[in-house]
Amino acid sequence: MKKIMFMIFALVAIANAGFWSTAQGMLMKEKKPDASYSIDTAGMNPRIYEFTTEDKKMKCVVIFTSVQGGSDSSLQCIKIGGKDE
């Protein structure tokens, strides 16, 4: 009986983790990118999203690629405007 209860508890905990992440994501503010586009390449399917941070101090580019057997992402941000603080 203890084994069955443990298995049920473990399955519920795993299911709740996914539900909690989904629920948390639904509450987050959505930010639309300044620009989004894809680049014509062979086999990688890169998608690029550009955005400016909320404080307007950084310009960021996120690249998502789909390759056979998985996916990858990269983020690069640069300071915009005047002098370094």
Secondary structure, DSSP 4 states (H G I P E B T S, - for coil): -HHHHHHHHHHHHHHHHHHHHHHHHHHSPP---SEEEE---SS---EEEEEE-TTSSEEEEEEEEEETTEEEEEEEEEE-SS---
